[in-house]
Amino acid sequence: MRNTKELKPILTALYCINQCGANDIDIRTLCEYVFNRIFGGSANILALCCCGKTKEEILLELEPVLKDTKYKEYKEMRDEHRRQ
């Protein structure tokens, strides 16, 4: 598997976005499972950090979390391709 160092920040982002949006129980449960089984932790603190916040607020807070990934570059490339 390539770029496994990006797994934790991306999973964190998915969990947080889900918490303030659809709050899909299956997505939440899968994320919690991965945090527990792969990282040996829990998502309890993340859930608390998301309480009462909008998606826009969460996205701003996730920028530093995602800085060690190529997500921003990917998103810019994808957005540029869609404009063409």
mmCIF file of the N, C-alpha and C atoms, coordinates in Angstrom:
data_MODEL
# 
_entry.id   MODEL 
# 
loop_
_atom_site.group_PDB 
_atom_site.id 
_atom_site.type_symbol 
_atom_site.label_atom_id 
_atom_site.label_alt_id 
_atom_site.label_comp_id 
_atom_site.label_asym_id 
_atom_site.label_entity_id 
_atom_site.label_seq_id 
_atom_site.pdbx_PDB_ins_code 
_atom_site.Cartn_x 
_atom_site.Cartn_y 
_atom_site.Cartn_z 
_atom_site.occupancy 
_atom_site.B_iso_or_equiv 
_atom_site.pdbx_formal_charge 
_atom_site.auth_seq_id 
_atom_site.auth_comp_id 
_atom_site.auth_asym_id 
_atom_site.auth_atom_id 
_atom_site.pdbx_PDB_model_num 
ATOM 1   N N  . MET A 1 1  ? 0.845   -1.177 0.000   1.00 0.00 ? 1  MET A N  1 
ATOM 2   C CA . MET A 1 1  ? 0.000   0.000  0.000   1.00 0.00 ? 1  MET A CA 1 
ATOM 3   C C  . MET A 1 1  ? 0.887   1.237  0.000   1.00 0.00 ? 1  MET A C  1 
ATOM 4   N N  . ARG A 1 2  ? 0.566   2.172  -0.846  1.00 0.00 ? 2  ARG A N  1 
ATOM 5   C CA . ARG A 1 2  ? 1.353   3.393  -0.953  1.00 0.00 ? 2  ARG A CA 1 
ATOM 6   C C  . ARG A 1 2  ? 0.803   4.478  -0.042  1.00 0.00 ? 2  ARG A C  1 
ATOM 7   N N  . ASN A 1 3  ? 1.677   5.358  0.388   1.00 0.00 ? 3  ASN A N  1 
ATOM 8   C CA . ASN A 1 3  ? 1.299   6.567  1.128   1.00 0.00 ? 3  ASN A CA 1 
ATOM 9   C C  . ASN A 1 3  ? 0.452   6.276  2.358   1.00 0.00 ? 3  ASN A C  1 
ATOM 10  N N  . THR A 1 4  ? 0.805   5.264  3.097   1.00 0.00 ? 4  THR A N  1 
ATOM 11  C CA . THR A 1 4  ? 0.030   4.913  4.288   1.00 0.00 ? 4  THR A CA 1 
ATOM 12  C C  . THR A 1 4  ? 0.110   5.982  5.370   1.00 0.00 ? 4  THR A C  1 
ATOM 13  N N  . LYS A 1 5  ? 1.129   6.856  5.310   1.00 0.00 ? 5  LYS A N  1 
ATOM 14  C CA . LYS A 1 5  ? 1.221   7.934  6.299   1.00 0.00 ? 5  LYS A CA 1 
ATOM 15  C C  . LYS A 1 5  ? 0.053   8.916  6.166   1.00 0.00 ? 5  LYS A C  1 
ATOM 16  N N  . GLU A 1 6  ? -0.609  8.901  5.022   1.00 0.00 ? 6  GLU A N  1 
ATOM 17  C CA . GLU A 1 6  ? -1.751  9.782  4.806   1.00 0.00 ? 6  GLU A CA 1 
ATOM 18  C C  . GLU A 1 6  ? -3.051  9.208  5.362   1.00 0.00 ? 6  GLU A C  1 
ATOM 19  N N  . LEU A 1 7  ? -3.029  7.948  5.752   1.00 0.00 ? 7  LEU A N  1 
ATOM 20  C CA . LEU A 1 7  ? -4.252  7.279  6.182   1.00 0.00 ? 7  LEU A CA 1 
ATOM 21  C C  . LEU A 1 7  ? -4.892  7.935  7.408   1.00 0.00 ? 7  LEU A C  1 
ATOM 22  N N  . LYS A 1 8  ? -4.117  8.219  8.429   1.00 0.00 ? 8  LYS A N  1 
ATOM 23  C CA . LYS A 1 8  ? -4.685  8.781  9.659   1.00 0.00 ? 8  LYS A CA 1 
ATOM 24  C C  . LYS A 1 8  ? -5.281  10.177 9.443   1.00 0.00 ? 8  LYS A C  1 
ATOM 25  N N  . PRO A 1 9  ? -4.573  11.111 8.779   1.00 0.00 ? 9  PRO A N  1 
ATOM 26  C CA . PRO A 1 9  ? -5.205  12.422 8.564   1.00 0.00 ? 9  PRO A CA 1 
ATOM 27  C C  . PRO A 1 9  ? -6.451  12.361 7.686   1.00 0.00 ? 9  PRO A C  1 
ATOM 28  N N  . ILE A 1 10 ? -6.441  11.497 6.680   1.00 0.00 ? 10 ILE A N  1 
ATOM 29  C CA . ILE A 1 10 ? -7.610  11.389 5.808   1.00 0.00 ? 10 ILE A CA 1 
ATOM 30  C C  . ILE A 1 10 ? -8.778  10.769 6.557   1.00 0.00 ? 10 ILE A C  1 
ATOM 31  N N  . LEU A 1 11 ? -8.513  9.746  7.325   1.00 0.00 ? 11 LEU A N  1 
ATOM 32  C CA . LEU A 1 11 ? -9.564  9.126  8.130   1.00 0.00 ? 11 LEU A CA 1 
ATOM 33  C C  . LEU A 1 11 ? -10.123 10.124 9.152   1.00 0.00 ? 11 LEU A C  1 
ATOM 34  N N  . THR A 1 12 ? -9.238  10.914 9.743   1.00 0.00 ? 12 THR A N  1 
ATOM 35  C CA . THR A 1 12 ? -9.671  11.954 10.684  1.00 0.00 ? 12 THR A CA 1 
ATOM 36  C C  . THR A 1 12 ? -10.610 12.934 10.002  1.00 0.00 ? 12 THR A C  1 
ATOM 37  N N  . ALA A 1 13 ? -10.241 13.365 8.806   1.00 0.00 ? 13 ALA A N  1 
ATOM 38  C CA . ALA A 1 13 ? -11.078 14.299 8.059   1.00 0.00 ? 13 ALA A CA 1 
ATOM 39  C C  . ALA A 1 13 ? -12.440 13.687 7.734   1.00 0.00 ? 13 ALA A C  1 
ATOM 40  N N  . LEU A 1 14 ? -12.443 12.453 7.264   1.00 0.00 ? 14 LEU A N  1 
ATOM 41  C CA . LEU A 1 14 ? -13.711 11.786 6.944   1.00 0.00 ? 14 LEU A CA 1 
ATOM 42  C C  . LEU A 1 14 ? -14.609 11.682 8.176   1.00 0.00 ? 14 LEU A C  1 
ATOM 43  N N  . TYR A 1 15 ? -14.026 11.286 9.276   1.00 0.00 ? 15 TYR A N  1 
ATOM 44  C CA . TYR A 1 15 ? -14.798 11.144 10.510  1.00 0.00 ? 15 TYR A CA 1 
ATOM 45  C C  . TYR A 1 15 ? -15.402 12.486 10.927  1.00 0.00 ? 15 TYR A C  1 
ATOM 46  N N  . CYS A 1 16 ? -14.588 13.533 10.912  1.00 0.00 ? 16 CYS A N  1 
ATOM 47  C CA . CYS A 1 16 ? -15.061 14.851 11.349  1.00 0.00 ? 16 CYS A CA 1 
ATOM 48  C C  . CYS A 1 16 ? -16.122 15.420 10.419  1.00 0.00 ? 16 CYS A C  1 
ATOM 49  N N  . ILE A 1 17 ? -15.928 15.287 9.125   1.00 0.00 ? 17 ILE A N  1 
ATOM 50  C CA . ILE A 1 17 ? -16.920 15.785 8.167   1.00 0.00 ? 17 ILE A CA 1 
ATOM 51  C C  . ILE A 1 17 ? -18.235 15.034 8.347   1.00 0.00 ? 17 ILE A C  1 
ATOM 52  N N  . ASN A 1 18 ? -18.148 13.752 8.564   1.00 0.00 ? 18 ASN A N  1 
ATOM 53  C CA . ASN A 1 18 ? -19.365 12.957 8.785   1.00 0.00 ? 18 ASN A CA 1 
ATOM 54  C C  . ASN A 1 18 ? -20.073 13.393 10.068  1.00 0.00 ? 18 ASN A C  1 
ATOM 55  N N  . GLN A 1 19 ? -19.326 13.714 11.104  1.00 0.00 ? 19 GLN A N  1 
ATOM 56  C CA . GLN A 1 19 ? -19.920 14.105 12.386  1.00 0.00 ? 19 GLN A CA 1 
ATOM 57  C C  . GLN A 1 19 ? -20.771 15.373 12.273  1.00 0.00 ? 19 GLN A C  1 
ATOM 58  N N  . CYS A 1 20 ? -20.347 16.300 11.429  1.00 0.00 ? 20 CYS A N  1 
ATOM 59  C CA . CYS A 1 20 ? -21.081 17.564 11.353  1.00 0.00 ? 20 CYS A CA 1 
ATOM 60  C C  . CYS A 1 20 ? -22.037 17.601 10.167  1.00 0.00 ? 20 CYS A C  1 
ATOM 61  N N  . GLY A 1 21 ? -22.116 16.522 9.422   1.00 0.00 ? 21 GLY A N  1 
ATOM 62  C CA . GLY A 1 21 ? -22.988 16.493 8.261   1.00 0.00 ? 21 GLY A CA 1 
ATOM 63  C C  . GLY A 1 21 ? -24.040 15.423 8.388   1.00 0.00 ? 21 GLY A C  1 
ATOM 64  N N  . ALA A 1 22 ? -23.904 14.422 7.563   1.00 0.00 ? 22 ALA A N  1 
ATOM 65  C CA . ALA A 1 22 ? -24.886 13.343 7.516   1.00 0.00 ? 22 ALA A CA 1 
ATOM 66  C C  . ALA A 1 22 ? -24.894 12.503 8.777   1.00 0.00 ? 22 ALA A C  1 
ATOM 67  N N  . ASN A 1 23 ? -23.768 12.414 9.441   1.00 0.00 ? 23 ASN A N  1 
ATOM 68  C CA . ASN A 1 23 ? -23.597 11.578 10.629  1.00 0.00 ? 23 ASN A CA 1 
ATOM 69  C C  . ASN A 1 23 ? -24.095 10.160 10.369  1.00 0.00 ? 23 ASN A C  1 
ATOM 70  N N  . ASP A 1 24 ? -23.608 9.607  9.279   1.00 0.00 ? 24 ASP A N  1 
ATOM 71  C CA . ASP A 1 24 ? -23.962 8.245  8.884   1.00 0.00 ? 24 ASP A CA 1 
ATOM 72  C C  . ASP A 1 24 ? -23.357 7.269  9.890   1.00 0.00 ? 24 ASP A C  1 
ATOM 73  N N  . ILE A 1 25 ? -24.185 6.440  10.485  1.00 0.00 ? 25 ILE A N  1 
ATOM 74  C CA . ILE A 1 25 ? -23.743 5.516  11.530  1.00 0.00 ? 25 ILE A CA 1 
ATOM 75  C C  . ILE A 1 25 ? -22.740 4.497  10.989  1.00 0.00 ? 25 ILE A C  1 
ATOM 76  N N  . ASP A 1 26 ? -22.898 4.077  9.736   1.00 0.00 ? 26 ASP A N  1 
ATOM 77  C CA . ASP A 1 26 ? -21.971 3.104  9.161   1.00 0.00 ? 26 ASP A CA 1 
ATOM 78  C C  . ASP A 1 26 ? -20.583 3.713  8.949   1.00 0.00 ? 26 ASP A C  1 
ATOM 79  N N  . ILE A 1 27 ? -20.530 4.948  8.454   1.00 0.00 ? 27 ILE A N  1 
ATOM 80  C CA . ILE A 1 27 ? -19.247 5.631  8.272   1.00 0.00 ? 27 ILE A CA 1 
ATOM 81  C C  . ILE A 1 27 ? -18.590 5.844  9.632   1.00 0.00 ? 27 ILE A C  1 
ATOM 82  N N  . ARG A 1 28 ? -19.360 6.301  10.599  1.00 0.00 ? 28 ARG A N  1 
ATOM 83  C CA . ARG A 1 28 ? -18.814 6.535  11.942  1.00 0.00 ? 28 ARG A CA 1 
ATOM 84  C C  . ARG A 1 28 ? -18.261 5.241  12.535  1.00 0.00 ? 28 ARG A C  1 
ATOM 85  N N  . THR A 1 29 ? -19.014 4.162  12.424  1.00 0.00 ? 29 THR A N  1 
ATOM 86  C CA . THR A 1 29 ? -18.589 2.884  12.995  1.00 0.00 ? 29 THR A CA 1 
ATOM 87  C C  . THR A 1 29 ? -17.329 2.364  12.313  1.00 0.00 ? 29 THR A C  1 
ATOM 88  N N  . LEU A 1 30 ? -17.270 2.460  10.980  1.00 0.00 ? 30 LEU A N  1 
ATOM 89  C CA . LEU A 1 30 ? -16.077 2.015  10.264  1.00 0.00 ? 30 LEU A CA 1 
ATOM 90  C C  . LEU A 1 30 ? -14.850 2.842  10.656  1.00 0.00 ? 30 LEU A C  1 
ATOM 91  N N  . CYS A 1 31 ? -15.015 4.147  10.752  1.00 0.00 ? 31 CYS A N  1 
ATOM 92  C CA . CYS A 1 31 ? -13.897 4.999  11.162  1.00 0.00 ? 31 CYS A CA 1 
ATOM 93  C C  . CYS A 1 31 ? -13.435 4.657  12.576  1.00 0.00 ? 31 CYS A C  1 
ATOM 94  N N  . GLU A 1 32 ? -14.379 4.482  13.479  1.00 0.00 ? 32 GLU A N  1 
ATOM 95  C CA . GLU A 1 32 ? -14.033 4.129  14.848  1.00 0.00 ? 32 GLU A CA 1 
ATOM 96  C C  . GLU A 1 32 ? -13.306 2.784  14.898  1.00 0.00 ? 32 GLU A C  1 
ATOM 97  N N  . TYR A 1 33 ? -13.744 1.851  14.083  1.00 0.00 ? 33 TYR A N  1 
ATOM 98  C CA . TYR A 1 33 ? -13.091 0.539  14.003  1.00 0.00 ? 33 TYR A CA 1 
ATOM 99  C C  . TYR A 1 33 ? -11.638 0.693  13.560  1.00 0.00 ? 33 TYR A C  1 
ATOM 100 N N  . VAL A 1 34 ? -11.407 1.482  12.514  1.00 0.00 ? 34 VAL A N  1 
ATOM 101 C CA . VAL A 1 34 ? -10.044 1.682  12.015  1.00 0.00 ? 34 VAL A CA 1 
ATOM 102 C C  . VAL A 1 34 ? -9.180  2.368  13.068  1.00 0.00 ? 34 VAL A C  1 
ATOM 103 N N  . PHE A 1 35 ? -9.717  3.409  13.713  1.00 0.00 ? 35 PHE A N  1 
ATOM 104 C CA . PHE A 1 35 ? -8.943  4.072  14.763  1.00 0.00 ? 35 PHE A CA 1 
ATOM 105 C C  . PHE A 1 35 ? -8.557  3.072  15.848  1.00 0.00 ? 35 PHE A C  1 
ATOM 106 N N  . ASN A 1 36 ? -9.475  2.196  16.192  1.00 0.00 ? 36 ASN A N  1 
ATOM 107 C CA . ASN A 1 36 ? -9.220  1.214  17.237  1.00 0.00 ? 36 ASN A CA 1 
ATOM 108 C C  . ASN A 1 36 ? -8.259  0.124  16.781  1.00 0.00 ? 36 ASN A C  1 
ATOM 109 N N  . ARG A 1 37 ? -8.539  -0.514 15.662  1.00 0.00 ? 37 ARG A N  1 
ATOM 110 C CA . ARG A 1 37 ? -7.766  -1.674 15.217  1.00 0.00 ? 37 ARG A CA 1 
ATOM 111 C C  . ARG A 1 37 ? -6.416  -1.326 14.620  1.00 0.00 ? 37 ARG A C  1 
ATOM 112 N N  . ILE A 1 38 ? -6.358  -0.278 13.822  1.00 0.00 ? 38 ILE A N  1 
ATOM 113 C CA . ILE A 1 38 ? -5.112  0.042  13.130  1.00 0.00 ? 38 ILE A CA 1 
ATOM 114 C C  . ILE A 1 38 ? -4.238  0.990  13.950  1.00 0.00 ? 38 ILE A C  1 
ATOM 115 N N  . PHE A 1 39 ? -4.858  1.983  14.576  1.00 0.00 ? 39 PHE A N  1 
ATOM 116 C CA . PHE A 1 39 ? -4.078  2.984  15.291  1.00 0.00 ? 39 PHE A CA 1 
ATOM 117 C C  . PHE A 1 39 ? -4.049  2.777  16.798  1.00 0.00 ? 39 PHE A C  1 
ATOM 118 N N  . GLY A 1 40 ? -4.841  1.822  17.298  1.00 0.00 ? 40 GLY A N  1 
ATOM 119 C CA . GLY A 1 40 ? -4.834  1.534  18.730  1.00 0.00 ? 40 GLY A CA 1 
ATOM 120 C C  . GLY A 1 40 ? -5.382  2.661  19.580  1.00 0.00 ? 40 GLY A C  1 
ATOM 121 N N  . GLY A 1 41 ? -6.295  3.436  19.041  1.00 0.00 ? 41 GLY A N  1 
ATOM 122 C CA . GLY A 1 41 ? -6.875  4.550  19.778  1.00 0.00 ? 41 GLY A CA 1 
ATOM 123 C C  . GLY A 1 41 ? -8.378  4.595  19.611  1.00 0.00 ? 41 GLY A C  1 
ATOM 124 N N  . SER A 1 42 ? -8.924  5.766  19.865  1.00 0.00 ? 42 SER A N  1 
ATOM 125 C CA . SER A 1 42 ? -10.359 5.938  19.679  1.00 0.00 ? 42 SER A CA 1 
ATOM 126 C C  . SER A 1 42 ? -10.621 7.295  19.038  1.00 0.00 ? 42 SER A C  1 
ATOM 127 N N  . ALA A 1 43 ? -11.869 7.495  18.666  1.00 0.00 ? 43 ALA A N  1 
ATOM 128 C CA . ALA A 1 43 ? -12.269 8.742  18.022  1.00 0.00 ? 43 ALA A CA 1 
ATOM 129 C C  . ALA A 1 43 ? -13.048 9.639  18.980  1.00 0.00 ? 43 ALA A C  1 
ATOM 130 N N  . ASN A 1 44 ? -13.031 9.320  20.255  1.00 0.00 ? 44 ASN A N  1 
ATOM 131 C CA . ASN A 1 44 ? -13.821 10.081 21.230  1.00 0.00 ? 44 ASN A CA 1 
ATOM 132 C C  . ASN A 1 44 ? -13.457 11.563 21.262  1.00 0.00 ? 44 ASN A C  1 
ATOM 133 N N  . ILE A 1 45 ? -12.175 11.873 21.258  1.00 0.00 ? 45 ILE A N  1 
ATOM 134 C CA . ILE A 1 45 ? -11.746 13.278 21.282  1.00 0.00 ? 45 ILE A CA 1 
ATOM 135 C C  . ILE A 1 45 ? -12.180 13.983 20.005  1.00 0.00 ? 45 ILE A C  1 
ATOM 136 N N  . LEU A 1 46 ? -12.075 13.298 18.878  1.00 0.00 ? 46 LEU A N  1 
ATOM 137 C CA . LEU A 1 46 ? -12.524 13.893 17.614  1.00 0.00 ? 46 LEU A CA 1 
ATOM 138 C C  . LEU A 1 46 ? -14.004 14.227 17.665  1.00 0.00 ? 46 LEU A C  1 
ATOM 139 N N  . ALA A 1 47 ? -14.789 13.319 18.203  1.00 0.00 ? 47 ALA A N  1 
ATOM 140 C CA . ALA A 1 47 ? -16.233 13.554 18.309  1.00 0.00 ? 47 ALA A CA 1 
ATOM 141 C C  . ALA A 1 47 ? -16.505 14.798 19.145  1.00 0.00 ? 47 ALA A C  1 
ATOM 142 N N  . LEU A 1 48 ? -15.783 14.951 20.236  1.00 0.00 ? 48 LEU A N  1 
ATOM 143 C CA . LEU A 1 48 ? -15.961 16.141 21.093  1.00 0.00 ? 48 LEU A CA 1 
ATOM 144 C C  . LEU A 1 48 ? -15.550 17.416 20.377  1.00 0.00 ? 48 LEU A C  1 
ATOM 145 N N  . CYS A 1 49 ? -14.490 17.336 19.591  1.00 0.00 ? 49 CYS A N  1 
ATOM 146 C CA . CYS A 1 49 ? -14.008 18.514 18.853  1.00 0.00 ? 49 CYS A CA 1 
ATOM 147 C C  . CYS A 1 49 ? -14.996 18.968 17.776  1.00 0.00 ? 49 CYS A C  1 
ATOM 148 N N  . CYS A 1 50 ? -15.850 18.074 17.348  1.00 0.00 ? 50 CYS A N  1 
ATOM 149 C CA . CYS A 1 50 ? -16.804 18.389 16.279  1.00 0.00 ? 50 CYS A CA 1 
ATOM 150 C C  . CYS A 1 50 ? -18.146 18.899 16.798  1.00 0.00 ? 50 CYS A C  1 
ATOM 151 N N  . CYS A 1 51 ? -18.401 18.752 18.068  1.00 0.00 ? 51 CYS A N  1 
ATOM 152 C CA . CYS A 1 51 ? -19.708 19.126 18.643  1.00 0.00 ? 51 CYS A CA 1 
ATOM 153 C C  . CYS A 1 51 ? -20.043 20.592 18.368  1.00 0.00 ? 51 CYS A C  1 
ATOM 154 N N  . GLY A 1 52 ? -21.216 20.798 17.804  1.00 0.00 ? 52 GLY A N  1 
ATOM 155 C CA . GLY A 1 52 ? -21.723 22.145 17.586  1.00 0.00 ? 52 GLY A CA 1 
ATOM 156 C C  . GLY A 1 52 ? -21.062 22.921 16.471  1.00 0.00 ? 52 GLY A C  1 
ATOM 157 N N  . LYS A 1 53 ? -20.245 22.279 15.653  1.00 0.00 ? 53 LYS A N  1 
ATOM 158 C CA . LYS A 1 53 ? -19.552 22.988 14.582  1.00 0.00 ? 53 LYS A CA 1 
ATOM 159 C C  . LYS A 1 53 ? -20.188 22.681 13.236  1.00 0.00 ? 53 LYS A C  1 
ATOM 160 N N  . THR A 1 54 ? -20.086 23.647 12.352  1.00 0.00 ? 54 THR A N  1 
ATOM 161 C CA . THR A 1 54 ? -20.584 23.465 10.996  1.00 0.00 ? 54 THR A CA 1 
ATOM 162 C C  . THR A 1 54 ? -19.509 22.788 10.143  1.00 0.00 ? 54 THR A C  1 
ATOM 163 N N  . LYS A 1 55 ? -19.914 22.314 8.999   1.00 0.00 ? 55 LYS A N  1 
ATOM 164 C CA . LYS A 1 55 ? -18.961 21.693 8.077   1.00 0.00 ? 55 LYS A CA 1 
ATOM 165 C C  . LYS A 1 55 ? -17.872 22.683 7.681   1.00 0.00 ? 55 LYS A C  1 
ATOM 166 N N  . GLU A 1 56 ? -18.247 23.920 7.463   1.00 0.00 ? 56 GLU A N  1 
ATOM 167 C CA . GLU A 1 56 ? -17.271 24.940 7.067   1.00 0.00 ? 56 GLU A CA 1 
ATOM 168 C C  . GLU A 1 56 ? -16.230 25.157 8.167   1.00 0.00 ? 56 GLU A C  1 
ATOM 169 N N  . GLU A 1 57 ? -16.674 25.191 9.416   1.00 0.00 ? 57 GLU A N  1 
ATOM 170 C CA . GLU A 1 57 ? -15.745 25.340 10.538  1.00 0.00 ? 57 GLU A CA 1 
ATOM 171 C C  . GLU A 1 57 ? -14.808 24.144 10.634  1.00 0.00 ? 57 GLU A C  1 
ATOM 172 N N  . ILE A 1 58 ? -15.366 22.960 10.457  1.00 0.00 ? 58 ILE A N  1 
ATOM 173 C CA . ILE A 1 58 ? -14.563 21.741 10.517  1.00 0.00 ? 58 ILE A CA 1 
ATOM 174 C C  . ILE A 1 58 ? -13.532 21.721 9.390   1.00 0.00 ? 58 ILE A C  1 
ATOM 175 N N  . LEU A 1 59 ? -13.946 22.093 8.184   1.00 0.00 ? 59 LEU A N  1 
ATOM 176 C CA . LEU A 1 59 ? -13.020 22.088 7.051   1.00 0.00 ? 59 LEU A CA 1 
ATOM 177 C C  . LEU A 1 59 ? -11.835 23.023 7.297   1.00 0.00 ? 59 LEU A C  1 
ATOM 178 N N  . LEU A 1 60 ? -12.091 24.180 7.893   1.00 0.00 ? 60 LEU A N  1 
ATOM 179 C CA . LEU A 1 60 ? -10.993 25.093 8.223   1.00 0.00 ? 60 LEU A CA 1 
ATOM 180 C C  . LEU A 1 60 ? -10.038 24.466 9.238   1.00 0.00 ? 60 LEU A C  1 
ATOM 181 N N  . GLU A 1 61 ? -10.583 23.783 10.219  1.00 0.00 ? 61 GLU A N  1 
ATOM 182 C CA . GLU A 1 61 ? -9.753  23.152 11.238  1.00 0.00 ? 61 GLU A CA 1 
ATOM 183 C C  . GLU A 1 61 ? -9.004  21.935 10.698  1.00 0.00 ? 61 GLU A C  1 
ATOM 184 N N  . LEU A 1 62 ? -9.498  21.349 9.630   1.00 0.00 ? 62 LEU A N  1 
ATOM 185 C CA . LEU A 1 62 ? -8.849  20.174 9.057   1.00 0.00 ? 62 LEU A CA 1 
ATOM 186 C C  . LEU A 1 62 ? -7.665  20.522 8.159   1.00 0.00 ? 62 LEU A C  1 
ATOM 187 N N  . GLU A 1 63 ? -7.558  21.765 7.735   1.00 0.00 ? 63 GLU A N  1 
ATOM 188 C CA . GLU A 1 63 ? -6.450  22.145 6.850   1.00 0.00 ? 63 GLU A CA 1 
ATOM 189 C C  . GLU A 1 63 ? -5.084  21.768 7.429   1.00 0.00 ? 63 GLU A C  1 
ATOM 190 N N  . PRO A 1 64 ? -4.793  22.101 8.698   1.00 0.00 ? 64 PRO A N  1 
ATOM 191 C CA . PRO A 1 64 ? -3.486  21.685 9.234   1.00 0.00 ? 64 PRO A CA 1 
ATOM 192 C C  . PRO A 1 64 ? -3.341  20.170 9.361   1.00 0.00 ? 64 PRO A C  1 
ATOM 193 N N  . VAL A 1 65 ? -4.440  19.477 9.599   1.00 0.00 ? 65 VAL A N  1 
ATOM 194 C CA . VAL A 1 65 ? -4.408  18.016 9.716   1.00 0.00 ? 65 VAL A CA 1 
ATOM 195 C C  . VAL A 1 65 ? -4.018  17.392 8.376   1.00 0.00 ? 65 VAL A C  1 
ATOM 196 N N  . LEU A 1 66 ? -4.511  17.968 7.301   1.00 0.00 ? 66 LEU A N  1 
ATOM 197 C CA . LEU A 1 66 ? -4.271  17.416 5.966   1.00 0.00 ? 66 LEU A CA 1 
ATOM 198 C C  . LEU A 1 66 ? -3.003  17.946 5.307   1.00 0.00 ? 66 LEU A C  1 
ATOM 199 N N  . LYS A 1 67 ? -2.241  18.791 6.006   1.00 0.00 ? 67 LYS A N  1 
ATOM 200 C CA . LYS A 1 67 ? -1.048  19.396 5.396   1.00 0.00 ? 67 LYS A CA 1 
ATOM 201 C C  . LYS A 1 67 ? 0.010   18.371 5.000   1.00 0.00 ? 67 LYS A C  1 
ATOM 202 N N  . ASP A 1 68 ? 0.053   17.233 5.663   1.00 0.00 ? 68 ASP A N  1 
ATOM 203 C CA . ASP A 1 68 ? 1.040   16.203 5.340   1.00 0.00 ? 68 ASP A CA 1 
ATOM 204 C C  . ASP A 1 68 ? 0.543   15.222 4.286   1.00 0.00 ? 68 ASP A C  1 
ATOM 205 N N  . THR A 1 69 ? -0.539  15.591 3.606   1.00 0.00 ? 69 THR A N  1 
ATOM 206 C CA . THR A 1 69 ? -1.067  14.761 2.525   1.00 0.00 ? 69 THR A CA 1 
ATOM 207 C C  . THR A 1 69 ? -1.003  15.552 1.219   1.00 0.00 ? 69 THR A C  1 
ATOM 208 N N  . LYS A 1 70 ? -1.298  14.900 0.149   1.00 0.00 ? 70 LYS A N  1 
ATOM 209 C CA . LYS A 1 70 ? -1.353  15.548 -1.166  1.00 0.00 ? 70 LYS A CA 1 
ATOM 210 C C  . LYS A 1 70 ? -2.790  15.903 -1.534  1.00 0.00 ? 70 LYS A C  1 
ATOM 211 N N  . TYR A 1 71 ? -3.690  15.935 -0.542  1.00 0.00 ? 71 TYR A N  1 
ATOM 212 C CA . TYR A 1 71 ? -5.108  16.184 -0.822  1.00 0.00 ? 71 TYR A CA 1 
ATOM 213 C C  . TYR A 1 71 ? -5.335  17.548 -1.464  1.00 0.00 ? 71 TYR A C  1 
ATOM 214 N N  . LYS A 1 72 ? -4.696  18.583 -0.947  1.00 0.00 ? 72 LYS A N  1 
ATOM 215 C CA . LYS A 1 72 ? -4.899  19.936 -1.476  1.00 0.00 ? 72 LYS A CA 1 
ATOM 216 C C  . LYS A 1 72 ? -4.491  19.996 -2.948  1.00 0.00 ? 72 LYS A C  1 
ATOM 217 N N  . GLU A 1 73 ? -3.343  19.414 -3.277  1.00 0.00 ? 73 GLU A N  1 
ATOM 218 C CA . GLU A 1 73 ? -2.893  19.398 -4.665  1.00 0.00 ? 73 GLU A CA 1 
ATOM 219 C C  . GLU A 1 73 ? -3.849  18.593 -5.543  1.00 0.00 ? 73 GLU A C  1 
ATOM 220 N N  . TYR A 1 74 ? -4.317  17.468 -5.008  1.00 0.00 ? 74 TYR A N  1 
ATOM 221 C CA . TYR A 1 74 ? -5.261  16.646 -5.756  1.00 0.00 ? 74 TYR A CA 1 
ATOM 222 C C  . TYR A 1 74 ? -6.555  17.412 -6.032  1.00 0.00 ? 74 TYR A C  1 
ATOM 223 N N  . LYS A 1 75 ? -7.053  18.090 -5.007  1.00 0.00 ? 75 LYS A N  1 
ATOM 224 C CA . LYS A 1 75 ? -8.302  18.835 -5.151  1.00 0.00 ? 75 LYS A CA 1 
ATOM 225 C C  . LYS A 1 75 ? -8.142  19.967 -6.161  1.00 0.00 ? 75 LYS A C  1 
ATOM 226 N N  . GLU A 1 76 ? -7.023  20.680 -6.107  1.00 0.00 ? 76 GLU A N  1 
ATOM 227 C CA . GLU A 1 76 ? -6.775  21.761 -7.064  1.00 0.00 ? 76 GLU A CA 1 
ATOM 228 C C  . GLU A 1 76 ? -6.695  21.221 -8.489  1.00 0.00 ? 76 GLU A C  1 
ATOM 229 N N  . MET A 1 77 ? -6.016  20.085 -8.663  1.00 0.00 ? 77 MET A N  1 
ATOM 230 C CA . MET A 1 77 ? -5.891  19.477 -9.980  1.00 0.00 ? 77 MET A CA 1 
ATOM 231 C C  . MET A 1 77 ? -7.267  19.043 -10.494 1.00 0.00 ? 77 MET A C  1 
ATOM 232 N N  . ARG A 1 78 ? -8.055  18.429 -9.624  1.00 0.00 ? 78 ARG A N  1 
ATOM 233 C CA . ARG A 1 78 ? -9.387  17.972 -10.008 1.00 0.00 ? 78 ARG A CA 1 
ATOM 234 C C  . ARG A 1 78 ? -10.290 19.148 -10.367 1.00 0.00 ? 78 ARG A C  1 
ATOM 235 N N  . ASP A 1 79 ? -10.242 20.205 -9.555  1.00 0.00 ? 79 ASP A N  1 
ATOM 236 C CA . ASP A 1 79 ? -11.060 21.387 -9.821  1.00 0.00 ? 79 ASP A CA 1 
ATOM 237 C C  . ASP A 1 79 ? -10.651 22.055 -11.137 1.00 0.00 ? 79 ASP A C  1 
ATOM 238 N N  . GLU A 1 80 ? -9.353  22.105 -11.398 1.00 0.00 ? 80 GLU A N  1 
ATOM 239 C CA . GLU A 1 80 ? -8.867  22.681 -12.653 1.00 0.00 ? 80 GLU A CA 1 
ATOM 240 C C  . GLU A 1 80 ? -9.359  21.846 -13.840 1.00 0.00 ? 80 GLU A C  1 
ATOM 241 N N  . HIS A 1 81 ? -9.305  20.561 -13.699 1.00 0.00 ? 81 HIS A N  1 
ATOM 242 C CA . HIS A 1 81 ? -9.761  19.673 -14.784 1.00 0.00 ? 81 HIS A CA 1 
ATOM 243 C C  . HIS A 1 81 ? -11.260 19.851 -15.032 1.00 0.00 ? 81 HIS A C  1 
ATOM 244 N N  . ARG A 1 82 ? -12.038 20.038 -13.995 1.00 0.00 ? 82 ARG A N  1 
ATOM 245 C CA . ARG A 1 82 ? -13.486 20.221 -14.153 1.00 0.00 ? 82 ARG A CA 1 
ATOM 246 C C  . ARG A 1 82 ? -13.829 21.550 -14.806 1.00 0.00 ? 82 ARG A C  1 
ATOM 247 N N  . ARG A 1 83 ? -12.977 22.550 -14.625 1.00 0.00 ? 83 ARG A N  1 
ATOM 248 C CA . ARG A 1 83 ? -13.239 23.867 -15.244 1.00 0.00 ? 83 ARG A CA 1 
ATOM 249 C C  . ARG A 1 83 ? -12.992 23.844 -16.731 1.00 0.00 ? 83 ARG A C  1 
ATOM 250 N N  . GLN A 1 84 ? -12.195 22.905 -17.192 1.00 0.00 ? 84 GLN A N  1 
ATOM 251 C CA . GLN A 1 84 ? -11.847 22.868 -18.616 1.00 0.00 ? 84 GLN A CA 1 
ATOM 252 C C  . GLN A 1 84 ? -12.951 22.296 -19.458 1.00 0.00 ? 84 GLN A C  1 
# 
